[in-house]
Amino acid sequence: MSVFVDTSALYALLVSTEEGHAEVTEAFGILAESDRRMITTDYVLLETSALLQHRFGLDASRDLDNRVVPLLEIRWVDRVIHQRSLQRLFRTDRRHLSLVDCCSFVVMNMEGIREALSLDSDFQQEGFRLLPGT
């Protein structure tokens, strides 16, 4: 079984002062040692890298790329996924729901993934189970 890894979890994993850091670090470690596939998208990696670079500099982005990305399976967003994500975003009509999240939901549905390593309640609102916790 696979789990989707969201920006909020990657950010908390790499920023020790971030709320949820300890819980995400523990859950990520358990997942990394298990047979479960950890899947994310290039959009999530772009968003995470941009946040890290803006707030902490390029070394933080390098840390993501060198230490975490090798443990993930990346789903590259093509035109079809991007269009479905835009349609979902516009259909939900929620200002604070991001295109990146909608893309994550589309990929999760396409792959039958029901759990997300995430601190973002939008995943739960969309019917996915959050790890760690819930």
N, C-alpha and C positions, 0 to 999 in steps of 0.2 A: 504494500500500500504506500502511496506517495503523500507527501505533505507539501503545501505551497509555502514559500518563505517570502514574507512581505518586507517592504522598506522599514517599517517601524521596528521589526525584529532585528534586521541587519544593523540598523542604526544603534539600537539598544545593546546589541552584542558588542559593538566596537567602541561605544562611548560609556566608560565605566560610571560616569555621573548621571547617566540617563535613568529615569524611572523604569523599572522592570529589567534592568541590566542583569541582576543575579538570576532571576527566573528564566530569562531568555537564554543566558549563557548555559545554565544547567540543561534546559530543554534541547538546545542546539547540540550540546555535547552528547546527550543520550541519542538523539537522532543520527548524529555523525557516526556513532559506534554501532548503530542498528543496521538492519537491512533495508530500512525505509529510504526511498529516494526523496531527496530534497530538491524541489523544482521551483524555479523563479523565471521571470522574464527579463529581457534586456531592458525594458522600460523601468522595472524595479531597480535594476543595477544602475541605470543612468540616474534615476532619482536619488538613490542612496549615495552614489559617488558625488553628485552635485552638492548635496547637503553636507557631506563630510568635507569636501574641498572648500566650500564657502565658510564653514564654521571652524575648521581646524587646519586646512591646508592640504597640499598634495600628498604628504606622507600618510594621512588618514585614508585617502583614496587608494594609495598604493597598498596599504594594509588590507583593505577590502579585497582588492584584486589578487594579492599574493596569498593571503591566509584563508579567505572565506570562499571566494569564487570557485577554486578547484574542487570544493566539496559539493557544489551545486550543479544541477542539470539546468541549462538555460534554454528556454523556449523563445525563439526569435520571432518577434511580432512581424507578420507579413501584412499585406494590404487588406486581406479578408478579416483578420483578427482586429486590425486597427479600425476598420469600418464597423464591425460588430460592436466594438467597444464604444465608439462614438454614438452609435444608435442607442446603446444601453444608457450612456450618460445623458443623452438628450431625452430619452423616454422617462428616466427616473426624475429628471428635473430637480435635482438637489444640488444647490450651489456648492456645498462643501464636499461633495463626492468627486474624486478626481478621475481623470481619464486613465491614469495609471491603475487605480483601483478597479475601474470597470474592465480594463484589459486583464487584470488578474482574475476577476470573476469569470470572464469569458474563457480564459485558458483553463481555469479550474473546472468549469462545466464541461469543456471539450474533453478533458482528460479524466473526468469522473473523480476529481479530488474533492474531498469533503472537509479536510482540516487545513488550517493555516497557522503557521508560526507567525503570530502577529499580535500587536498590542492595539490594533485599530478595530474599534467596535463596528465599523462599516461591514467588515467580513461577517460578523455575527448577525447583523441586521439582514444580510443577504442569505442567511441560512447556513453558514459554514461554522464549524466548531473551531474555537480558538485554542491554540497551544501557546504558552503554558496556561494551565488553569481550566476554566469552564467545563 
